[in-house]
Amino acid sequence: MSTEINLRVLLKSRPKGFPTEDDFDVVESTIPQPQQGEILLQSLWLSLDPYMRGRMNDAKSYAPSVNIGDPMVGGSVAKVIESRSPVFKPGDIVEGRFGWQSYALSNGLDVRKVDESLAPLQTAVGVLGMPGLTAYFGFLDVCDPTPGDTVVVSAASGAVGQIVGQIAKIMGCKVIGTAGSEAKVSFIVNELGFDAGINYKNTNVGESLDELCPEGIDVYFDNVGGIVTDSVMDRINTGARIAICGQISQYNLESPDMAPRNLGILTRSQAKMQGFLVFAYESRYDEGITRMASWIKEGKLKYKEDVVVGLRNAPRAFIGMLNGENFGKTLVKVSE
Ligand SMILES: NC(=O)c1ccc[n+]([C@@H]2O[C@H](COP(=O)([O-])OP(=O)(O)OC[C@H]3O[C@@H](n4cnc5c(N)ncnc54)[C@H](OP(=O)(O)O)[C@@H]3O)[C@@H](O)[C@H]2O)c1
């Protein structure tokens, strides 16, 4: 047994608006002992994701809130250190919801063994994990693309958006991404092969869309909501498909924005708008992982990661990600 301590990041208070580092407590505790049927895990990589902001609220959602004083929830890649379960052995690399802590106990339920031959380990919480699967099923299933479709994706350089745009290119679509800086726009166009990008922070999004999508928009994969979405919605084509994956522009508002008022466009264009949760596709995860892993091996699918070292830095990195300071999938390297 290691003599190290268990570093844990707890929820200290519920934020009003944007979280601050004061909403988190970083504490040191002893490493727990596994009971019969349990495994002790050492976290290697922690994923930081926008949904965690919702868990900090005391509000009804599709998943329970984090209680004050409890570790923040989060998906990680971890190594089995000690096993009292017949299913896992020491040294196994697994993925699951082990929280913002360097060691965790698990009963092995909802724990997935990571196939180390597919790609680097951290991709199990990135392109070959929850965000990548969100892109894969949200785009292919909800958006039902056909070659030649004009696709717009928001937060296009982020964990989900960068994968959506590349899958859209693989499917033969024309792809336009929106992102919050010139560097992000340049990345999606010059490195990922998007047809064009729009910096929504310094451009009139509507005018740019008119220029870049003269024939209108067939598919919109929405990660952000707000003004970007208003501009896209005004330009959708008959039979368009709109996937509401997330609405990050709304997550830190103290009072909600007004509801959309341009939904009449859905009637006129007979378009389909659908929200979805990646967890609904759990029975098909293997399909998505296998297909995306082969695209990675063939050089058709790239992924950009934004890595922060050390669990103590997780609160700052999380707040930065909500602010758009991340460039790619936000990860914390917890230990070697
Ligand atoms: N439905 C599901 O099952 C599911 C699963 C995973 C994720 N999601 C959702 O997917 C979205 C993207 O998640 P991700 O993990 O890929 O995050 P991400 O894109 O890697 O990071 C979040 C990005 O959101 C953008 N952003 C922040 N505030 C914004 C604002 N006010 N307006 C426009 N953009 C803003 C920032 O990029 P810019 O610099 O470009 O502004 C930031 O980098 C989130 O809404 C998340 O909740 C949904």
The ligand as an SDF file (V2000), in Angstrom:
LIG
                    3D

 48 52  0  0  0  0  0  0  0  0999 V2000
  -25.8970   15.9600  -24.4100 N   0  0  0  0  0  0  0  0  0  0  0  0
  -24.8840   15.2820  -23.8920 C   0  0  0  0  0  0  0  0  0  0  0  0
  -24.9650   14.0880  -23.5910 O   0  0  0  0  0  0  0  0  0  0  0  0
  -23.5930   16.0020  -23.7100 C   0  0  0  0  0  0  0  0  0  0  0  0
  -22.3940   15.3190  -23.4140 C   0  0  0  0  0  0  0  0  0  0  0  0
  -21.1980   16.0310  -23.3490 C   0  0  0  0  0  0  0  0  0  0  0  0
  -21.2020   17.4170  -23.5050 C   0  0  0  0  0  0  0  0  0  0  0  0
  -22.3860   18.0600  -23.7250 N   0  0  0  0  0  0  0  0  0  0  0  0
  -22.4160   19.5110  -23.9440 C   0  0  0  0  0  0  0  0  0  0  0  0
  -21.6180   19.7880  -25.0710 O   0  0  0  0  0  0  0  0  0  0  0  0
  -21.1110   21.1030  -24.9790 C   0  0  0  0  0  0  0  0  0  0  0  0
  -19.6080   21.0870  -25.2360 C   0  0  0  0  0  0  0  0  0  0  0  0
  -18.9660   20.3320  -24.2150 O   0  0  0  0  0  0  0  0  0  0  0  0
  -17.4020   20.0630  -24.3110 P   0  0  0  0  0  0  0  0  0  0  0  0
  -17.0620   19.0670  -23.2710 O   0  0  0  0  0  0  0  0  0  0  0  0
  -17.0600   19.7850  -25.7180 O   0  0  0  0  0  0  0  0  0  0  0  0
  -16.7950   21.4710  -23.8690 O   0  0  0  0  0  0  0  0  0  0  0  0
  -15.6670   22.3010  -24.6410 P   0  0  0  0  0  0  0  0  0  0  0  0
  -16.2480   22.7540  -25.9350 O   0  0  0  0  0  0  0  0  0  0  0  0
  -14.4120   21.5190  -24.6710 O   0  0  0  0  0  0  0  0  0  0  0  0
  -15.4660   23.5300  -23.6560 O   0  0  0  0  0  0  0  0  0  0  0  0
  -16.4840   24.4560  -23.4650 C   0  0  0  0  0  0  0  0  0  0  0  0
  -16.4210   25.5650  -24.5290 C   0  0  0  0  0  0  0  0  0  0  0  0
  -17.6510   26.2690  -24.5520 O   0  0  0  0  0  0  0  0  0  0  0  0
  -17.4370   27.5230  -25.1570 C   0  0  0  0  0  0  0  0  0  0  0  0
  -18.2210   28.5580  -24.4840 N   0  0  0  0  0  0  0  0  0  0  0  0
  -18.1840   28.9300  -23.1900 C   0  0  0  0  0  0  0  0  0  0  0  0
  -19.0510   29.9400  -22.9630 N   0  0  0  0  0  0  0  0  0  0  0  0
  -19.6390   30.2050  -24.1630 C   0  0  0  0  0  0  0  0  0  0  0  0
  -20.6290   31.1540  -24.5840 C   0  0  0  0  0  0  0  0  0  0  0  0
  -21.1730   32.0190  -23.7170 N   0  0  0  0  0  0  0  0  0  0  0  0
  -21.0020   31.1480  -25.8710 N   0  0  0  0  0  0  0  0  0  0  0  0
  -20.4580   30.2830  -26.7620 C   0  0  0  0  0  0  0  0  0  0  0  0
  -19.5220   29.3600  -26.4120 N   0  0  0  0  0  0  0  0  0  0  0  0
  -19.1200   29.3270  -25.1350 C   0  0  0  0  0  0  0  0  0  0  0  0
  -15.9330   27.8190  -25.0250 C   0  0  0  0  0  0  0  0  0  0  0  0
  -15.3680   27.7780  -26.3230 O   0  0  0  0  0  0  0  0  0  0  0  0
  -15.1810   29.1110  -27.2050 P   0  0  0  0  0  0  0  0  0  0  0  0
  -13.8090   29.6290  -26.9320 O   0  0  0  0  0  0  0  0  0  0  0  0
  -15.3630   28.6110  -28.5940 O   0  0  0  0  0  0  0  0  0  0  0  0
  -16.2310   30.0850  -26.7480 O   0  0  0  0  0  0  0  0  0  0  0  0
  -15.3910   26.6430  -24.2170 C   0  0  0  0  0  0  0  0  0  0  0  0
  -14.1100   26.2810  -24.6270 O   0  0  0  0  0  0  0  0  0  0  0  0
  -21.5150   21.6250  -23.6170 C   0  0  0  0  0  0  0  0  0  0  0  0
  -22.6810   22.4190  -23.7580 O   0  0  0  0  0  0  0  0  0  0  0  0
  -21.8360   20.3760  -22.8460 C   0  0  0  0  0  0  0  0  0  0  0  0
  -22.7400   20.5990  -21.7840 O   0  0  0  0  0  0  0  0  0  0  0  0
  -23.5500   17.3900  -23.8300 C   0  0  0  0  0  0  0  0  0  0  0  0
  1  2  1  0
  2  3  2  0
  2  4  1  0
  4  5  1  0
  4 48  2  0
  5  6  2  0
  6  7  1  0
  7  8  2  0
  8  9  1  0
  8 48  1  0
  9 10  1  0
  9 46  1  0
 10 11  1  0
 11 12  1  0
 11 44  1  0
 12 13  1  0
 13 14  1  0
 14 15  2  0
 14 16  1  0
 14 17  1  0
 17 18  1  0
 18 19  2  0
 18 20  1  0
 18 21  1  0
 21 22  1  0
 22 23  1  0
 23 24  1  0
 23 42  1  0
 24 25  1  0
 25 26  1  0
 25 36  1  0
 26 27  1  0
 26 35  1  0
 27 28  2  0
 28 29  1  0
 29 30  1  0
 29 35  2  0
 30 31  1  0
 30 32  2  0
 32 33  1  0
 33 34  2  0
 34 35  1  0
 36 37  1  0
 36 42  1  0
 37 38  1  0
 38 39  2  0
 38 40  1  0
 38 41  1  0
 42 43  1  0
 44 45  1  0
 44 46  1  0
 46 47  1  0
M  CHG  2   8   1  16  -1
M  END
$$$$
